[in-house]
Amino acid sequence: MPEKKNLDKMQKFVNRFREKTGTFGYPDEKITDILVEGLAGNIEEVGRPMCPCQFFPEGKAEAAKSSEWACPCWEFQIWKYCH
């Protein structure tokens, strides 16, 4: 389980992102909690909140390549819908 400070940071990020972009989350908040845990866990593992829905075989190297976090999920791209 990620540290509380990282969980709080990612929950705030998700909330702000939703407000800013008009994105909404999955109706079952347990699913959103899993997403937040994954983002927070990736902060601890690779130093960045990389998408937890994807597998990054070389997480730290891949995190260093990109300067921004982007979600490749097709649901998000089309419907602005994320877990």
PDB file of N, CA, C and O in Angstrom:
ATOM      1  N   MET A   1       0.849  -1.180   0.000  1.00  0.00           N
ATOM      2  CA  MET A   1       0.000   0.000   0.000  1.00  0.00           C
ATOM      3  C   MET A   1       0.892   1.240   0.000  1.00  0.00           C
ATOM      4  O   MET A   1       1.812   1.335   0.812  1.00  0.00           O
ATOM      5  N   PRO A   2       0.635   2.182  -0.891  1.00  0.00           N
ATOM      6  CA  PRO A   2       1.428   3.409  -0.936  1.00  0.00           C
ATOM      7  C   PRO A   2       1.264   4.248   0.332  1.00  0.00           C
ATOM      8  O   PRO A   2       0.304   4.092   1.087  1.00  0.00           O
ATOM      9  N   GLU A   3       2.223   5.135   0.540  1.00  0.00           N
ATOM     10  CA  GLU A   3       2.175   6.029   1.698  1.00  0.00           C
ATOM     11  C   GLU A   3       0.966   6.960   1.605  1.00  0.00           C
ATOM     12  O   GLU A   3       0.522   7.320   0.515  1.00  0.00           O
ATOM     13  N   LYS A   4       0.452   7.335   2.760  1.00  0.00           N
ATOM     14  CA  LYS A   4      -0.728   8.199   2.822  1.00  0.00           C
ATOM     15  C   LYS A   4      -0.508   9.523   2.096  1.00  0.00           C
ATOM     16  O   LYS A   4      -1.413  10.016   1.422  1.00  0.00           O
ATOM     17  N   LYS A   5       0.687  10.102   2.226  1.00  0.00           N
ATOM     18  CA  LYS A   5       0.941  11.398   1.574  1.00  0.00           C
ATOM     19  C   LYS A   5       0.814  11.284   0.054  1.00  0.00           C
ATOM     20  O   LYS A   5       0.322  12.204  -0.599  1.00  0.00           O
ATOM     21  N   ASN A   6       1.258  10.149  -0.512  1.00  0.00           N
ATOM     22  CA  ASN A   6       1.131   9.960  -1.956  1.00  0.00           C
ATOM     23  C   ASN A   6      -0.304   9.658  -2.362  1.00  0.00           C
ATOM     24  O   ASN A   6      -0.752  10.092  -3.423  1.00  0.00           O
ATOM     25  N   LEU A   7      -1.023   8.924  -1.530  1.00  0.00           N
ATOM     26  CA  LEU A   7      -2.442   8.675  -1.797  1.00  0.00           C
ATOM     27  C   LEU A   7      -3.226   9.987  -1.796  1.00  0.00           C
ATOM     28  O   LEU A   7      -4.042  10.233  -2.683  1.00  0.00           O
ATOM     29  N   ASP A   8      -2.969  10.824  -0.791  1.00  0.00           N
ATOM     30  CA  ASP A   8      -3.653  12.120  -0.704  1.00  0.00           C
ATOM     31  C   ASP A   8      -3.315  13.001  -1.901  1.00  0.00           C
ATOM     32  O   ASP A   8      -4.189  13.656  -2.469  1.00  0.00           O
ATOM     33  N   LYS A   9      -2.042  13.010  -2.275  1.00  0.00           N
ATOM     34  CA  LYS A   9      -1.585  13.816  -3.410  1.00  0.00           C
ATOM     35  C   LYS A   9      -2.299  13.392  -4.694  1.00  0.00           C
ATOM     36  O   LYS A   9      -2.752  14.241  -5.462  1.00  0.00           O
ATOM     37  N   MET A  10      -2.400  12.096  -4.924  1.00  0.00           N
ATOM     38  CA  MET A  10      -3.035  11.603  -6.143  1.00  0.00           C
ATOM     39  C   MET A  10      -4.546  11.776  -6.117  1.00  0.00           C
ATOM     40  O   MET A  10      -5.157  11.996  -7.163  1.00  0.00           O
ATOM     41  N   GLN A  11      -5.161  11.679  -4.938  1.00  0.00           N
ATOM     42  CA  GLN A  11      -6.604  11.921  -4.847  1.00  0.00           C
ATOM     43  C   GLN A  11      -6.904  13.378  -5.186  1.00  0.00           C
ATOM     44  O   GLN A  11      -7.868  13.668  -5.894  1.00  0.00           O
ATOM     45  N   LYS A  12      -6.084  14.287  -4.685  1.00  0.00           N
ATOM     46  CA  LYS A  12      -6.257  15.708  -5.020  1.00  0.00           C
ATOM     47  C   LYS A  12      -6.048  15.937  -6.511  1.00  0.00           C
ATOM     48  O   LYS A  12      -6.789  16.693  -7.140  1.00  0.00           O
ATOM     49  N   PHE A  13      -5.029  15.276  -7.076  1.00  0.00           N
ATOM     50  CA  PHE A  13      -4.757  15.398  -8.506  1.00  0.00           C
ATOM     51  C   PHE A  13      -5.963  14.940  -9.325  1.00  0.00           C
ATOM     52  O   PHE A  13      -6.390  15.633 -10.248  1.00  0.00           O
ATOM     53  N   VAL A  14      -6.507  13.779  -8.988  1.00  0.00           N
ATOM     54  CA  VAL A  14      -7.655  13.236  -9.715  1.00  0.00           C
ATOM     55  C   VAL A  14      -8.843  14.191  -9.609  1.00  0.00           C
ATOM     56  O   VAL A  14      -9.511  14.458 -10.608  1.00  0.00           O
ATOM     57  N   ASN A  15      -9.111  14.701  -8.420  1.00  0.00           N
ATOM     58  CA  ASN A  15     -10.239  15.622  -8.234  1.00  0.00           C
ATOM     59  C   ASN A  15     -10.063  16.904  -9.040  1.00  0.00           C
ATOM     60  O   ASN A  15     -10.996  17.362  -9.699  1.00  0.00           O
ATOM     61  N   ARG A  16      -8.862  17.484  -8.986  1.00  0.00           N
ATOM     62  CA  ARG A  16      -8.593  18.718  -9.751  1.00  0.00           C
ATOM     63  C   ARG A  16      -8.679  18.456 -11.252  1.00  0.00           C
ATOM     64  O   ARG A  16      -9.224  19.267 -12.001  1.00  0.00           O
ATOM     65  N   PHE A  17      -8.137  17.320 -11.683  1.00  0.00           N
ATOM     66  CA  PHE A  17      -8.160  16.977 -13.103  1.00  0.00           C
ATOM     67  C   PHE A  17      -9.590  16.837 -13.602  1.00  0.00           C
ATOM     68  O   PHE A  17      -9.924  17.315 -14.686  1.00  0.00           O
ATOM     69  N   ARG A  18     -10.428  16.185 -12.817  1.00  0.00           N
ATOM     70  CA  ARG A  18     -11.839  16.027 -13.200  1.00  0.00           C
ATOM     71  C   ARG A  18     -12.520  17.385 -13.339  1.00  0.00           C
ATOM     72  O   ARG A  18     -13.238  17.626 -14.310  1.00  0.00           O
ATOM     73  N   GLU A  19     -12.296  18.267 -12.373  1.00  0.00           N
ATOM     74  CA  GLU A  19     -12.913  19.594 -12.415  1.00  0.00           C
ATOM     75  C   GLU A  19     -12.431  20.385 -13.624  1.00  0.00           C
ATOM     76  O   GLU A  19     -13.226  21.020 -14.317  1.00  0.00           O
ATOM     77  N   LYS A  20     -11.144  20.343 -13.867  1.00  0.00           N
ATOM     78  CA  LYS A  20     -10.535  21.133 -14.936  1.00  0.00           C
ATOM     79  C   LYS A  20     -10.958  20.656 -16.323  1.00  0.00           C
ATOM     80  O   LYS A  20     -11.173  21.474 -17.218  1.00  0.00           O
ATOM     81  N   THR A  21     -11.079  19.349 -16.509  1.00  0.00           N
ATOM     82  CA  THR A  21     -11.332  18.793 -17.838  1.00  0.00           C
ATOM     83  C   THR A  21     -12.769  18.356 -18.081  1.00  0.00           C
ATOM     84  O   THR A  21     -13.130  18.033 -19.213  1.00  0.00           O
ATOM     85  N   GLY A  22     -13.584  18.342 -17.051  1.00  0.00           N
ATOM     86  CA  GLY A  22     -14.953  17.864 -17.213  1.00  0.00           C
ATOM     87  C   GLY A  22     -15.041  16.349 -17.270  1.00  0.00           C
ATOM     88  O   GLY A  22     -16.061  15.793 -17.677  1.00  0.00           O
ATOM     89  N   THR A  23     -13.973  15.689 -16.862  1.00  0.00           N
ATOM     90  CA  THR A  23     -13.923  14.231 -16.834  1.00  0.00           C
ATOM     91  C   THR A  23     -14.691  13.733 -15.620  1.00  0.00           C
ATOM     92  O   THR A  23     -14.744  14.417 -14.597  1.00  0.00           O
ATOM     93  N   PHE A  24     -15.278  12.568 -15.719  1.00  0.00           N
ATOM     94  CA  PHE A  24     -15.940  11.991 -14.553  1.00  0.00           C
ATOM     95  C   PHE A  24     -15.419  10.583 -14.326  1.00  0.00           C
ATOM     96  O   PHE A  24     -14.876   9.950 -15.231  1.00  0.00           O
ATOM     97  N   GLY A  25     -15.592  10.111 -13.116  1.00  0.00           N
ATOM     98  CA  GLY A  25     -15.065   8.810 -12.734  1.00  0.00           C
ATOM     99  C   GLY A  25     -16.091   7.702 -12.823  1.00  0.00           C
ATOM    100  O   GLY A  25     -17.269   7.927 -13.099  1.00  0.00           O
ATOM    101  N   TYR A  26     -15.615   6.524 -12.586  1.00  0.00           N
ATOM    102  CA  TYR A  26     -16.454   5.336 -12.582  1.00  0.00           C
ATOM    103  C   TYR A  26     -17.458   5.449 -11.434  1.00  0.00           C
ATOM    104  O   TYR A  26     -17.093   5.915 -10.355  1.00  0.00           O
ATOM    105  N   PRO A  27     -18.709   5.036 -11.636  1.00  0.00           N
ATOM    106  CA  PRO A  27     -19.719   5.169 -10.578  1.00  0.00           C
ATOM    107  C   PRO A  27     -19.359   4.472  -9.265  1.00  0.00           C
ATOM    108  O   PRO A  27     -19.756   4.931  -8.195  1.00  0.00           O
ATOM    109  N   ASP A  28     -18.624   3.387  -9.336  1.00  0.00           N
ATOM    110  CA  ASP A  28     -18.204   2.672  -8.126  1.00  0.00           C
ATOM    111  C   ASP A  28     -16.872   3.257  -7.657  1.00  0.00           C
ATOM    112  O   ASP A  28     -15.835   3.017  -8.275  1.00  0.00           O
ATOM    113  N   GLU A  29     -16.901   4.017  -6.576  1.00  0.00           N
ATOM    114  CA  GLU A  29     -15.696   4.696  -6.085  1.00  0.00           C
ATOM    115  C   GLU A  29     -14.571   3.737  -5.710  1.00  0.00           C
ATOM    116  O   GLU A  29     -13.415   4.152  -5.632  1.00  0.00           O
ATOM    117  N   LYS A  30     -14.886   2.466  -5.476  1.00  0.00           N
ATOM    118  CA  LYS A  30     -13.830   1.492  -5.172  1.00  0.00           C
ATOM    119  C   LYS A  30     -12.870   1.360  -6.354  1.00  0.00           C
ATOM    120  O   LYS A  30     -11.671   1.152  -6.168  1.00  0.00           O
ATOM    121  N   ILE A  31     -13.404   1.482  -7.560  1.00  0.00           N
ATOM    122  CA  ILE A  31     -12.576   1.409  -8.764  1.00  0.00           C
ATOM    123  C   ILE A  31     -11.652   2.623  -8.822  1.00  0.00           C
ATOM    124  O   ILE A  31     -10.470   2.493  -9.140  1.00  0.00           O
ATOM    125  N   THR A  32     -12.187   3.792  -8.517  1.00  0.00           N
ATOM    126  CA  THR A  32     -11.364   5.000  -8.491  1.00  0.00           C
ATOM    127  C   THR A  32     -10.285   4.887  -7.429  1.00  0.00           C
ATOM    128  O   THR A  32      -9.154   5.322  -7.644  1.00  0.00           O
ATOM    129  N   ASP A  33     -10.621   4.310  -6.292  1.00  0.00           N
ATOM    130  CA  ASP A  33      -9.622   4.117  -5.232  1.00  0.00           C
ATOM    131  C   ASP A  33      -8.458   3.255  -5.716  1.00  0.00           C
ATOM    132  O   ASP A  33      -7.305   3.514  -5.372  1.00  0.00           O
ATOM    133  N   ILE A  34      -8.760   2.234  -6.511  1.00  0.00           N
ATOM    134  CA  ILE A  34      -7.708   1.371  -7.059  1.00  0.00           C
ATOM    135  C   ILE A  34      -6.814   2.171  -8.005  1.00  0.00           C
ATOM    136  O   ILE A  34      -5.594   2.006  -7.991  1.00  0.00           O
ATOM    137  N   LEU A  35      -7.410   3.031  -8.821  1.00  0.00           N
ATOM    138  CA  LEU A  35      -6.643   3.886  -9.722  1.00  0.00           C
ATOM    139  C   LEU A  35      -5.718   4.810  -8.931  1.00  0.00           C
ATOM    140  O   LEU A  35      -4.538   4.942  -9.256  1.00  0.00           O
ATOM    141  N   VAL A  36      -6.255   5.443  -7.900  1.00  0.00           N
ATOM    142  CA  VAL A  36      -5.464   6.353  -7.067  1.00  0.00           C
ATOM    143  C   VAL A  36      -4.317   5.595  -6.401  1.00  0.00           C
ATOM    144  O   VAL A  36      -3.195   6.098  -6.339  1.00  0.00           O
ATOM    145  N   GLU A  37      -4.588   4.401  -5.910  1.00  0.00           N
ATOM    146  CA  GLU A  37      -3.526   3.581  -5.307  1.00  0.00           C
ATOM    147  C   GLU A  37      -2.442   3.257  -6.329  1.00  0.00           C
ATOM    148  O   GLU A  37      -1.254   3.283  -6.009  1.00  0.00           O
ATOM    149  N   GLY A  38      -2.850   2.954  -7.551  1.00  0.00           N
ATOM    150  CA  GLY A  38      -1.881   2.650  -8.602  1.00  0.00           C
ATOM    151  C   GLY A  38      -1.020   3.841  -8.960  1.00  0.00           C
ATOM    152  O   GLY A  38       0.190   3.704  -9.138  1.00  0.00           O
ATOM    153  N   LEU A  39      -1.635   5.018  -9.069  1.00  0.00           N
ATOM    154  CA  LEU A  39      -0.870   6.236  -9.351  1.00  0.00           C
ATOM    155  C   LEU A  39       0.122   6.518  -8.228  1.00  0.00           C
ATOM    156  O   LEU A  39       1.289   6.818  -8.480  1.00  0.00           O
ATOM    157  N   ALA A  40      -0.350   6.419  -6.985  1.00  0.00           N
ATOM    158  CA  ALA A  40       0.514   6.662  -5.824  1.00  0.00           C
ATOM    159  C   ALA A  40       1.635   5.627  -5.754  1.00  0.00           C
ATOM    160  O   ALA A  40       2.774   5.962  -5.429  1.00  0.00           O
ATOM    161  N   GLY A  41       1.315   4.389  -6.056  1.00  0.00           N
ATOM    162  CA  GLY A  41       2.333   3.340  -6.060  1.00  0.00           C
ATOM    163  C   GLY A  41       3.398   3.589  -7.109  1.00  0.00           C
ATOM    164  O   GLY A  41       4.578   3.332  -6.872  1.00  0.00           O
ATOM    165  N   ASN A  42       2.990   4.090  -8.274  1.00  0.00           N
ATOM    166  CA  ASN A  42       3.967   4.391  -9.318  1.00  0.00           C
ATOM    167  C   ASN A  42       4.856   5.569  -8.943  1.00  0.00           C
ATOM    168  O   ASN A  42       6.011   5.625  -9.365  1.00  0.00           O
ATOM    169  N   ILE A  43       4.344   6.503  -8.164  1.00  0.00           N
ATOM    170  CA  ILE A  43       5.204   7.583  -7.666  1.00  0.00           C
ATOM    171  C   ILE A  43       6.331   6.975  -6.848  1.00  0.00           C
ATOM    172  O   ILE A  43       7.490   7.365  -6.989  1.00  0.00           O
ATOM    173  N   GLU A  44       5.990   6.029  -6.002  1.00  0.00           N
ATOM    174  CA  GLU A  44       6.996   5.414  -5.133  1.00  0.00           C
ATOM    175  C   GLU A  44       7.936   4.487  -5.905  1.00  0.00           C
ATOM    176  O   GLU A  44       9.124   4.407  -5.590  1.00  0.00           O
ATOM    177  N   GLU A  45       7.412   3.791  -6.909  1.00  0.00           N
ATOM    178  CA  GLU A  45       8.231   2.829  -7.655  1.00  0.00           C
ATOM    179  C   GLU A  45       9.092   3.467  -8.735  1.00  0.00           C
ATOM    180  O   GLU A  45      10.268   3.128  -8.869  1.00  0.00           O
ATOM    181  N   VAL A  46       8.519   4.387  -9.506  1.00  0.00           N
ATOM    182  CA  VAL A  46       9.260   4.952 -10.637  1.00  0.00           C
ATOM    183  C   VAL A  46       9.456   6.460 -10.554  1.00  0.00           C
ATOM    184  O   VAL A  46      10.119   7.052 -11.406  1.00  0.00           O
ATOM    185  N   GLY A  47       8.876   7.086  -9.521  1.00  0.00           N
ATOM    186  CA  GLY A  47       9.072   8.519  -9.338  1.00  0.00           C
ATOM    187  C   GLY A  47       8.061   9.404 -10.035  1.00  0.00           C
ATOM    188  O   GLY A  47       8.156  10.629  -9.952  1.00  0.00           O
ATOM    189  N   ARG A  48       7.086   8.807 -10.728  1.00  0.00           N
ATOM    190  CA  ARG A  48       6.063   9.582 -11.435  1.00  0.00           C
ATOM    191  C   ARG A  48       4.728   8.846 -11.371  1.00  0.00           C
ATOM    192  O   ARG A  48       4.701   7.623 -11.233  1.00  0.00           O
ATOM    193  N   PRO A  49       3.624   9.579 -11.471  1.00  0.00           N
ATOM    194  CA  PRO A  49       2.307   8.933 -11.437  1.00  0.00           C
ATOM    195  C   PRO A  49       1.916   8.386 -12.808  1.00  0.00           C
ATOM    196  O   PRO A  49       0.952   8.849 -13.417  1.00  0.00           O
ATOM    197  N   MET A  50       2.665   7.405 -13.282  1.00  0.00           N
ATOM    198  CA  MET A  50       2.371   6.827 -14.594  1.00  0.00           C
ATOM    199  C   MET A  50       1.093   6.001 -14.521  1.00  0.00           C
ATOM    200  O   MET A  50       0.758   5.445 -13.475  1.00  0.00           O
ATOM    201  N   CYS A  51       0.394   5.929 -15.633  1.00  0.00           N
ATOM    202  CA  CYS A  51      -0.895   5.240 -15.709  1.00  0.00           C
ATOM    203  C   CYS A  51      -0.805   3.822 -15.150  1.00  0.00           C
ATOM    204  O   CYS A  51      -0.030   3.013 -15.661  1.00  0.00           O
ATOM    205  N   PRO A  52      -1.578   3.503 -14.117  1.00  0.00           N
ATOM    206  CA  PRO A  52      -1.528   2.164 -13.531  1.00  0.00           C
ATOM    207  C   PRO A  52      -2.246   1.110 -14.375  1.00  0.00           C
ATOM    208  O   PRO A  52      -2.164  -0.082 -14.078  1.00  0.00           O
ATOM    209  N   CYS A  53      -2.940   1.538 -15.411  1.00  0.00           N
ATOM    210  CA  CYS A  53      -3.636   0.590 -16.286  1.00  0.00           C
ATOM    211  C   CYS A  53      -2.675  -0.050 -17.285  1.00  0.00           C
ATOM    212  O   CYS A  53      -3.016  -1.037 -17.937  1.00  0.00           O
ATOM    213  N   GLN A  54      -1.490   0.509 -17.401  1.00  0.00           N
ATOM    214  CA  GLN A  54      -0.503   0.037 -18.360  1.00  0.00           C
ATOM    215  C   GLN A  54       0.648  -0.655 -17.647  1.00  0.00           C
ATOM    216  O   GLN A  54       0.916  -0.386 -16.476  1.00  0.00           O
ATOM    217  N   PHE A  55       1.327  -1.552 -18.362  1.00  0.00           N
ATOM    218  CA  PHE A  55       2.503  -2.228 -17.825  1.00  0.00           C
ATOM    219  C   PHE A  55       3.737  -1.580 -18.434  1.00  0.00           C
ATOM    220  O   PHE A  55       3.857  -1.486 -19.656  1.00  0.00           O
ATOM    221  N   PHE A  56       4.638  -1.140 -17.593  1.00  0.00           N
ATOM    222  CA  PHE A  56       5.877  -0.520 -18.033  1.00  0.00           C
ATOM    223  C   PHE A  56       7.031  -1.410 -17.599  1.00  0.00           C
ATOM    224  O   PHE A  56       7.448  -1.351 -16.442  1.00  0.00           O
ATOM    225  N   PRO A  57       7.566  -2.248 -18.519  1.00  0.00           N
ATOM    226  CA  PRO A  57       8.616  -3.191 -18.139  1.00  0.00           C
ATOM    227  C   PRO A  57       9.843  -2.510 -17.535  1.00  0.00           C
ATOM    228  O   PRO A  57      10.488  -3.053 -16.638  1.00  0.00           O
ATOM    229  N   GLU A  58      10.153  -1.326 -18.033  1.00  0.00           N
ATOM    230  CA  GLU A  58      11.287  -0.569 -17.499  1.00  0.00           C
ATOM    231  C   GLU A  58      10.755   0.779 -17.026  1.00  0.00           C
ATOM    232  O   GLU A  58      11.042   1.821 -17.617  1.00  0.00           O
ATOM    233  N   GLY A  59       9.981   0.735 -15.957  1.00  0.00           N
ATOM    234  CA  GLY A  59       9.264   1.909 -15.474  1.00  0.00           C
ATOM    235  C   GLY A  59      10.096   3.155 -15.296  1.00  0.00           C
ATOM    236  O   GLY A  59       9.720   4.215 -15.797  1.00  0.00           O
ATOM    237  N   LYS A  60      11.219   3.066 -14.595  1.00  0.00           N
ATOM    238  CA  LYS A  60      12.033   4.257 -14.345  1.00  0.00           C
ATOM    239  C   LYS A  60      12.580   4.835 -15.639  1.00  0.00           C
ATOM    240  O   LYS A  60      12.601   6.054 -15.810  1.00  0.00           O
ATOM    241  N   ALA A  61      13.023   3.980 -16.554  1.00  0.00           N
ATOM    242  CA  ALA A  61      13.547   4.448 -17.836  1.00  0.00           C
ATOM    243  C   ALA A  61      12.436   5.099 -18.662  1.00  0.00           C
ATOM    244  O   ALA A  61      12.654   6.131 -19.297  1.00  0.00           O
ATOM    245  N   GLU A  62      11.261   4.502 -18.654  1.00  0.00           N
ATOM    246  CA  GLU A  62      10.147   5.053 -19.413  1.00  0.00           C
ATOM    247  C   GLU A  62       9.642   6.353 -18.797  1.00  0.00           C
ATOM    248  O   GLU A  62       9.219   7.257 -19.518  1.00  0.00           O
ATOM    249  N   ALA A  63       9.682   6.453 -17.484  1.00  0.00           N
ATOM    250  CA  ALA A  63       9.267   7.687 -16.808  1.00  0.00           C
ATOM    251  C   ALA A  63      10.214   8.822 -17.155  1.00  0.00           C
ATOM    252  O   ALA A  63       9.786   9.970 -17.274  1.00  0.00           O
ATOM    253  N   ALA A  64      11.487   8.520 -17.316  1.00  0.00           N
ATOM    254  CA  ALA A  64      12.481   9.547 -17.626  1.00  0.00           C
ATOM    255  C   ALA A  64      12.339  10.068 -19.057  1.00  0.00           C
ATOM    256  O   ALA A  64      12.762  11.187 -19.347  1.00  0.00           O
ATOM    257  N   LYS A  65      11.754   9.276 -19.952  1.00  0.00           N
ATOM    258  CA  LYS A  65      11.609   9.664 -21.361  1.00  0.00           C
ATOM    259  C   LYS A  65      10.604  10.790 -21.562  1.00  0.00           C
ATOM    260  O   LYS A  65      10.793  11.648 -22.425  1.00  0.00           O
ATOM    261  N   SER A  66       9.557  10.790 -20.783  1.00  0.00           N
ATOM    262  CA  SER A  66       8.452  11.718 -21.002  1.00  0.00           C
ATOM    263  C   SER A  66       8.368  12.740 -19.886  1.00  0.00           C
ATOM    264  O   SER A  66       8.594  12.426 -18.717  1.00  0.00           O
ATOM    265  N   SER A  67       8.040  13.968 -20.261  1.00  0.00           N
ATOM    266  CA  SER A  67       7.928  15.025 -19.252  1.00  0.00           C
ATOM    267  C   SER A  67       6.492  15.223 -18.781  1.00  0.00           C
ATOM    268  O   SER A  67       6.242  16.033 -17.888  1.00  0.00           O
ATOM    269  N   GLU A  68       5.557  14.503 -19.363  1.00  0.00           N
ATOM    270  CA  GLU A  68       4.170  14.652 -18.932  1.00  0.00           C
ATOM    271  C   GLU A  68       3.491  13.300 -18.788  1.00  0.00           C
ATOM    272  O   GLU A  68       3.872  12.317 -19.422  1.00  0.00           O
ATOM    273  N   TRP A  69       2.486  13.281 -17.942  1.00  0.00           N
ATOM    274  CA  TRP A  69       1.716  12.063 -17.732  1.00  0.00           C
ATOM    275  C   TRP A  69       0.582  12.058 -18.743  1.00  0.00           C
ATOM    276  O   TRP A  69      -0.136  13.049 -18.877  1.00  0.00           O
ATOM    277  N   ALA A  70       0.420  10.969 -19.442  1.00  0.00           N
ATOM    278  CA  ALA A  70      -0.663  10.875 -20.417  1.00  0.00           C
ATOM    279  C   ALA A  70      -1.340   9.520 -20.275  1.00  0.00           C
ATOM    280  O   ALA A  70      -0.686   8.496 -20.076  1.00  0.00           O
ATOM    281  N   CYS A  71      -2.634   9.537 -20.381  1.00  0.00           N
ATOM    282  CA  CYS A  71      -3.391   8.294 -20.296  1.00  0.00           C
ATOM    283  C   CYS A  71      -3.691   7.802 -21.707  1.00  0.00           C
ATOM    284  O   CYS A  71      -4.313   8.518 -22.491  1.00  0.00           O
ATOM    285  N   PRO A  72      -3.252   6.579 -22.043  1.00  0.00           N
ATOM    286  CA  PRO A  72      -3.492   6.048 -23.371  1.00  0.00           C
ATOM    287  C   PRO A  72      -4.832   5.325 -23.521  1.00  0.00           C
ATOM    288  O   PRO A  72      -5.128   4.801 -24.595  1.00  0.00           O
ATOM    289  N   CYS A  73      -5.626   5.289 -22.485  1.00  0.00           N
ATOM    290  CA  CYS A  73      -6.885   4.533 -22.532  1.00  0.00           C
ATOM    291  C   CYS A  73      -7.833   5.128 -23.577  1.00  0.00           C
ATOM    292  O   CYS A  73      -8.029   6.343 -23.620  1.00  0.00           O
ATOM    293  N   TRP A  74      -8.413   4.279 -24.410  1.00  0.00           N
ATOM    294  CA  TRP A  74      -9.310   4.765 -25.448  1.00  0.00           C
ATOM    295  C   TRP A  74     -10.591   5.354 -24.861  1.00  0.00           C
ATOM    296  O   TRP A  74     -11.159   6.282 -25.436  1.00  0.00           O
ATOM    297  N   GLU A  75     -11.053   4.830 -23.728  1.00  0.00           N
ATOM    298  CA  GLU A  75     -12.260   5.383 -23.105  1.00  0.00           C
ATOM    299  C   GLU A  75     -12.048   6.847 -22.734  1.00  0.00           C
ATOM    300  O   GLU A  75     -12.932   7.687 -22.906  1.00  0.00           O
ATOM    301  N   PHE A  76     -10.869   7.123 -22.227  1.00  0.00           N
ATOM    302  CA  PHE A  76     -10.569   8.490 -21.816  1.00  0.00           C
ATOM    303  C   PHE A  76     -10.473   9.402 -23.035  1.00  0.00           C
ATOM    304  O   PHE A  76     -10.990  10.519 -23.020  1.00  0.00           O
ATOM    305  N   GLN A  77      -9.817   8.931 -24.081  1.00  0.00           N
ATOM    306  CA  GLN A  77      -9.642   9.738 -25.283  1.00  0.00           C
ATOM    307  C   GLN A  77     -10.982  10.074 -25.942  1.00  0.00           C
ATOM    308  O   GLN A  77     -11.185  11.197 -26.405  1.00  0.00           O
ATOM    309  N   ILE A  78     -11.878   9.115 -25.983  1.00  0.00           N
ATOM    310  CA  ILE A  78     -13.152   9.313 -26.678  1.00  0.00           C
ATOM    311  C   ILE A  78     -14.207   9.966 -25.793  1.00  0.00           C
ATOM    312  O   ILE A  78     -14.813  10.965 -26.178  1.00  0.00           O
ATOM    313  N   TRP A  79     -14.423   9.406 -24.614  1.00  0.00           N
ATOM    314  CA  TRP A  79     -15.542   9.827 -23.776  1.00  0.00           C
ATOM    315  C   TRP A  79     -15.159  10.656 -22.563  1.00  0.00           C
ATOM    316  O   TRP A  79     -16.030  11.045 -21.786  1.00  0.00           O
ATOM    317  N   LYS A  80     -13.866  10.937 -22.384  1.00  0.00           N
ATOM    318  CA  LYS A  80     -13.404  11.675 -21.195  1.00  0.00           C
ATOM    319  C   LYS A  80     -13.852  10.955 -19.926  1.00  0.00           C
ATOM    320  O   LYS A  80     -14.288  11.571 -18.954  1.00  0.00           O
ATOM    321  N   TYR A  81     -13.731   9.650 -19.970  1.00  0.00           N
ATOM    322  CA  TYR A  81     -14.200   8.798 -18.884  1.00  0.00           C
ATOM    323  C   TYR A  81     -13.026   7.984 -18.367  1.00  0.00           C
ATOM    324  O   TYR A  81     -12.364   7.287 -19.137  1.00  0.00           O
ATOM    325  N   CYS A  82     -12.771   8.065 -17.101  1.00  0.00           N
ATOM    326  CA  CYS A  82     -11.673   7.315 -16.508  1.00  0.00           C
ATOM    327  C   CYS A  82     -12.188   6.607 -15.262  1.00  0.00           C
ATOM    328  O   CYS A  82     -13.240   6.954 -14.725  1.00  0.00           O
ATOM    329  N   HIS A  83     -11.444   5.626 -14.817  1.00  0.00           N
ATOM    330  CA  HIS A  83     -11.834   4.868 -13.639  1.00  0.00           C
ATOM    331  C   HIS A  83     -11.845   5.774 -12.435  1.00  0.00           C
ATOM    332  O   HIS A  83     -12.150   5.327 -11.329  1.00  0.00           O
TER     333      HIS A  83
END
